[in-house]
């Protein structure tokens, strides 16, 4: 299990407007980024796990779409989340 309840709640409180804010774009991007980081570490040990690699590529595409949406709607939040998560664009 990549994300425990505590890790997920920590991300939600950091990036969300409230403790129950799980649907905002920033929270979704942060949770997907956390899962992507877990999977990249997983592939260092399991190089031939191609089924999970497909899931990773789907997550990357989903995050890209959400970042594109956030950039179009609110540029300041987009720049802020790129800095906080250490993403490059």
Number of C-alpha atoms within 10 A of each C-alpha: 4 11 12 9 7 9 12 16 17 13 18 23 15 14 21 20 13 10 13 10 16 19 10 12 18 23 21 21 24 22 20 16 18 17 16 20 13 15 17 13 10 15 14 9 9 12 9 10 11 11 8 14 16 11 13 19 12 13 17 17 12 15 20 13 13 17 23 13 14 19 14 10 11 10 13 10 15 19 15 12 18 15 11 10 12 10 10 6 6
